[in-house]
Amino acid sequence: MSRYVLRRLVVAIPSLLIASFMVFTLPRLIPGDVVQLMLEEKAYGRDLEDLRAKLGLNRPLLVQYVEWLGKVGRGDLGESLWTRRPVVEELARRVPVSLELGLLALAFSVAIALPVGILAAIRQDTVTDYAARSAAILGLSVPGYWVATLVIIFPAIWWGWTPIARFTDLRADPWRHVGQFVIPAAILGTASAAALMRMTRAMLLEVLRQDYIRTAWSKGLRERAVVLKHSLKNAVLPVVTILGLQLAQIFGGTVIFETIFGLPGMGRFLFDAITQRDYPVIQGVNLLIVTIVVGMNLLVDVVYAVLDPRIRY
């Protein structure tokens, strides 16, 4: 098992290096020059070249990348070009917010997708199955940000109610703190649950047609035992893959949802940084998201090996 994990880890390292180069170079393709923006909004009293030299942006791109990569290896993501505060400190305050939103959305997704997918599979071609598949197609078709916008606009027009706009810390008011995450997490989780539910249904239907499942039915085992004990474990492997991808999608979706609902997470931090062309912040946030995605893929491989020992060989 340890050799298997080590091999997967070795494969993940080149992926991180390639992703780090893309994370460093792509923000510089965003239209607009951060130096010109800074000169327009702040009275520096310097010309473009002087300010660009002070920020270290006048050197060749490859030299900047190597220097940045060396700092990343020491745990230093640089400083914001605008606030001159370390990116690591800014992320330390915002990552817990995004993690809370993402994990709560993932909990909603799993709580909806697995029961509905199992029920649709064991009740194939019934009203329940058709309703579940229609709901899944609707969830895949309707953008989550559009639903989030409607949730804010219509209740405000009809009942004068709007979601909590000001962020409340957990220590100040635990119930209010959790309550401000429920609506965005439910919308984000419901959108992710659609693909997960369809995969659960499809894989479980395939397993239920296997000969050993027919044998279990012929022995007179209860439906609960046949489905949960004999079928679900073999059907869950592709579902785990989708679950890992959905987690990456959820963290990507926090950028929009944190902006809409006013949550001070790293998604909103990234949105503001893109607007200001704050390269170190953009690089730091994207590198963290890429690391989470690669780590999730590694975790999925480990879960594969636990669920099916044959994969280790």
NORWO-V280288 format. One record per backbone hydrogen bond with DSSP energy under -0.5 kcal/mol. CO is the residue of the C=O (numbers start at 1). NH is the residue of the N-H. If there is no record, write none. Layout:
BEGIN
CO/NH ; CO/NH
END
This chain:
BEGIN
1/5 ; 2/6 ; 3/7 ; 4/8 ; 5/9 ; 6/10 ; 7/11 ; 8/12 ; 9/13 ; 10/14 ; 11/15 ; 12/16 ; 13/17 ; 14/18 ; 15/19 ; 16/20 ; 17/21 ; 18/22 ; 19/23 ; 20/24 ; 21/25 ; 22/26 ; 23/27 ; 25/28 ; 26/29 ; 27/30 ; 32/34 ; 33/37 ; 34/38 ; 35/39 ; 36/40 ; 37/41 ; 38/42 ; 42/44 ; 47/51 ; 48/52 ; 49/53 ; 50/54 ; 51/55 ; 52/56 ; 52/57 ; 52/58 ; 53/56 ; 60/64 ; 61/65 ; 62/66 ; 63/67 ; 64/68 ; 65/69 ; 66/70 ; 67/71 ; 68/72 ; 69/73 ; 70/74 ; 71/74 ; 71/76 ; 72/75 ; 75/77 ; 78/87 ; 80/84 ; 85/80 ; 86/90 ; 87/91 ; 88/92 ; 89/93 ; 90/94 ; 91/95 ; 94/97 ; 94/98 ; 94/266 ; 95/99 ; 96/100 ; 97/101 ; 98/102 ; 99/103 ; 100/104 ; 101/105 ; 102/106 ; 103/107 ; 104/108 ; 105/109 ; 106/110 ; 107/111 ; 108/112 ; 109/113 ; 110/114 ; 112/116 ; 113/117 ; 114/118 ; 115/119 ; 116/120 ; 117/121 ; 118/122 ; 119/123 ; 121/124 ; 123/126 ; 123/129 ; 126/130 ; 127/131 ; 128/132 ; 129/133 ; 130/134 ; 131/135 ; 132/136 ; 133/137 ; 134/138 ; 135/139 ; 136/140 ; 137/141 ; 138/142 ; 141/143 ; 143/147 ; 144/148 ; 145/149 ; 146/150 ; 147/151 ; 148/152 ; 149/153 ; 150/154 ; 150/155 ; 152/156 ; 153/157 ; 154/158 ; 155/159 ; 155/160 ; 155/161 ; 165/167 ; 169/173 ; 173/177 ; 174/178 ; 175/179 ; 176/180 ; 178/181 ; 178/182 ; 179/183 ; 181/185 ; 182/186 ; 183/187 ; 184/188 ; 185/189 ; 186/190 ; 187/191 ; 188/192 ; 189/193 ; 190/194 ; 191/195 ; 192/196 ; 193/197 ; 194/198 ; 195/199 ; 196/200 ; 197/201 ; 198/202 ; 199/203 ; 200/204 ; 201/205 ; 202/206 ; 203/207 ; 204/208 ; 205/209 ; 206/209 ; 207/210 ; 210/214 ; 211/215 ; 212/216 ; 213/217 ; 214/218 ; 215/219 ; 216/221 ; 217/220 ; 222/226 ; 223/227 ; 224/228 ; 224/229 ; 225/229 ; 225/230 ; 226/231 ; 227/232 ; 231/235 ; 232/236 ; 235/239 ; 236/240 ; 237/241 ; 238/242 ; 239/243 ; 240/244 ; 241/245 ; 242/246 ; 243/247 ; 244/248 ; 245/249 ; 246/250 ; 247/251 ; 248/252 ; 249/253 ; 250/254 ; 252/255 ; 253/256 ; 253/257 ; 254/258 ; 255/259 ; 256/260 ; 257/261 ; 258/262 ; 258/263 ; 263/265 ; 265/269 ; 266/270 ; 267/271 ; 268/272 ; 269/273 ; 270/274 ; 271/275 ; 272/276 ; 273/277 ; 273/278 ; 274/277 ; 277/279 ; 278/282 ; 279/283 ; 280/284 ; 281/285 ; 282/286 ; 283/287 ; 284/288 ; 285/289 ; 286/290 ; 287/291 ; 288/292 ; 289/293 ; 290/294 ; 291/295 ; 292/296 ; 293/297 ; 294/298 ; 295/299 ; 296/300 ; 297/301 ; 298/302 ; 299/303 ; 300/304 ; 301/305 ; 302/306 ; 303/307 ; 304/308 ; 308/311 ; 309/312 ; 310/313
END
